[in-house]
Structure formats: C-alpha cells, structure tokens
Amino acid sequence: MVSALVHTGAQQTYDEDVVYVERASKGDDTAFEHLYAKYFDRIVAVARGVLLRSDEAADVAQEVFTLAYRHLPRFDRRCRFSTWLFRIAVNRSIQEARKGKNRWRFVELNEALAKSAAEDQRVDPRIYRALVKMRPADRAILTLSYWENFTLQQIADNLNCSPNAAKTRLYRARERFREIYEELQKR
Amino acid sequence: MKIAREVDSLMWSIAETGDFHAIENFKRQFPDLHAELSHRVLLIKDLKKAKSLQFADVPRPPFVPPSKAGGPVTWPMAGLVILVVSITTVAFVTHAKNGEPMRYGDYKPTTTNFQYQNRPRPHSVNVDQPAHRVPTALMVVSPNIPPNATLGDPASGSTPGVNAAPSDANAAMGQVSQPKMERLHVTMMQAPLSSVIGSISSTYKIDVKTAPGFPNPTVDVDEQDTDAKSLLDRLGQRYGFGVIVEGVDSYLLVPTNASKDK
C-alpha cells in the first residue's frame, strides 16, 4: 500500500516515514532502526558540516537519534519526520559547536585540513579554513544549502523560519564566507 | 564597484546553478561584471566541492534503544520524589523545633517586683570600652570567701584578681532557668560607678542596664559574701539609683533623686 502510493507519484505529499514512526511509537524498535539506517549518514553529514569533525559529528548523530527515539510520542505529525530529525541535528550541532570546547582544536584542525586538502588537489584548503572561521549557525545554513542541496523551503523548515528569512540568512552567511575566503586569498 | 541588489542576487543565483547558458547571457548583458561572476562561480563550485574532501569515514553503529530507566522523569517518579522530600522536610523542621534549646528571649519571667511602664529606654553598660575598664589592681573578686579569710589565702581557694566562674551546677542547669544567687567578695577602690557596675555584670554573669541620666561618681566598693541583687541594692542606696528586676539575671538601674552618699 505504501509503495503503491509512492510509485503513483504521491511521494510529493506522502511521507513514507509516517508508517515507521507510527510503528516505532508503539514500541516497534525495528521500525526505528529502519529510520536510523535511512538517515544516519545524512545526519552525520549535516553535523560534520557544522562541527567540521567526523568523530564529534558521529557523537552528535547518536544523540540526535536518541533524542528522536525518546521524544517520538511528541513528534508533531504535521511536518515530515526527516524535517524534524534534521532540525534536531542542526540545533544539537550548533549547540555543540558553541560550547567552546572545540575551539582549541581548530588550530589543529586548520593544519589537519590543510594537509588533507593538499593531498586532494581538487579542493582549495582555504575553503575549509574559511569555514572554520565562520559561526556555527552560518556553517549550518551553508551545509544545508550547498552540501545537502536543501531547498529554501527545506532550510526554512529546518531552521524554523520563513523561506524569506532563510534566504536572507543564506545570503548573509555566503557573504561572510566570501569575505573570509577572500581575506585568506590575499595572504 | 557598486552592484545593484537585483543584479547581485541574479549573479548568486547563476553562480549557484552554474548553468553555462545563463552565464553566457549574463556576460553579454553585463560585460563589466564578467570577472565578478566568474569569481562567484568558482567560489560556489569550490564550496560545493569541499564536501567531497575526505573526512574520516563514520561507520554506522547498530542502533541501541536507550534504556527506559535512563529516560525522562515520569510523573509517578516525580510524585515519589516530591513525597520523600516533603516527609524529610517536615521531619527535619519538627525535630529542629523540638530539639532547639530555649533562648534567653523566649523566657518569660514569673517574678517581677516592679511594673515599669513608660520607663526611660535603657542602655547597656559596655564593659569593653576603655572608659569603663577598672584598674585591675583595684578590683578583687572572690567567691564565697569565709568572713575571716584574707585575700589570697590558700585556704579560701581563691586567687586575687581572678573572676569567679559559675558553678558546674549553674552551667548544667543553664543560666536562664534560675537566677544566680552566687555570693562573692567584691572590692574595688576609686573606680567610676559605671565601671563597677560593668564589672559586677561580667563577674556575676548578669545583664545590667542603666537608664539615661545614670550617675557616674567615683566609688569605693567593699562588699563581702554578697549576691548580685543585694550588692546592686546597696550601691543604689548609696549612690542614688533604684534596681528593677527585669527578668532572671537581668536588672535595670534607674537613677533616683535622693542620694545618700554623694
């Protein structure tokens, strides 16, 4: 039944995750495992875009799914499960990045990223250096837009704001990134 | 170079799509912004490509449902905690109230021989003030010295110049429940009256207050085997003040007009 709806083009409005969410809400852990397997990599990618650290991103991803599991009964069915999940991920990642405990690592990160980027000749290491210098919230919106290819509406849903506000935030984040990037290019 | 907001927005849109035809059209329409657009295209391209830079791979661990015990506090659990805290608080308060020793202010004297309404506001004698200190050489206080004994007599068990300590019985009974009837031998020569009263207060461990206008002549005291009340009464008769018992071991000295020995 679910697959039929999806294959008939109803996927624009129908969220197939709803079925798994319902089952998981009733205590079916295998249903939640399905959601976990489906979204884990993307949640890690979002967290990594904000934190710029794979290990911390993995920790945040675990926290995100734990939070989602515990608060599943409170999930508002009017929005998509994925939207809710990404919103948790963005918020948790930004919180984690703001804690300041990562600051001392950024120096080390700069060097590591530069070395890593040097190995990969396709990418300018200054991109990462510029990202490191940005605020976590700005990194989050750039990650959602350029790495995860979210639309403005999806970004707005994740940041809990209107599409126009999301557009403005994206514009400002991009300008800040450009300023830092060009500053680094001058050196 | 100042770029109009609409053109600026259009350039970012084109840079984000990276559409070749759109770029060519834009270059034809705005040839002077050619370099700027190319710069933005490269910037966005680099930014998007940055995702492909190798981070350490994050393996997906199997999902372990968090234990229910570690979950959020449930209402029955919260109720139990509140109940325990309430019982503990009530027990503590009850115990503290019952076990608290009686404070001085809580005691209501049963014997008061003077009604002192509208009396002047008393003030305490501060014996620590230098002006009230008595020269040590002039002050001798000895407890329960036999009438024939001399100062410093080993037989009397007293030491000149050392104030008497309250008896163990008094300490055990507490200083509030019963008035002190300790009898001492007090000798002070050429000392101000206020100092004498301060010394009596500290020696007998009593609370003595004086009313405003209290006289302060230089006095000689030599009283043997006497208690605090009697000593104050005698001094009052000689130096013109009355003794009012305010409570147990608490006296108020009020000046009178008549003075027999001034």
Interface residues (C-beta under 8 A of the other chain):
Chain A: D29 F32 E33 Y36 A37 F40 D41 V44 A45 R48 G49 S54 D55 A57 A58 A61 Q62 F65 T66 Y69 R70 L113 S116 A117 D120 R122 V123 D124 I127 Y128 L131 L142 Y146 W147 Y171 R174 F177 R178 Y181
Chain B: S9 W12 L43 I44 D46 L47 K48 K49 A50 K51 S52 L53 Q54 F55 A56 D57 V58 R60 P61 P62 F63 P65 P66 G71 P72
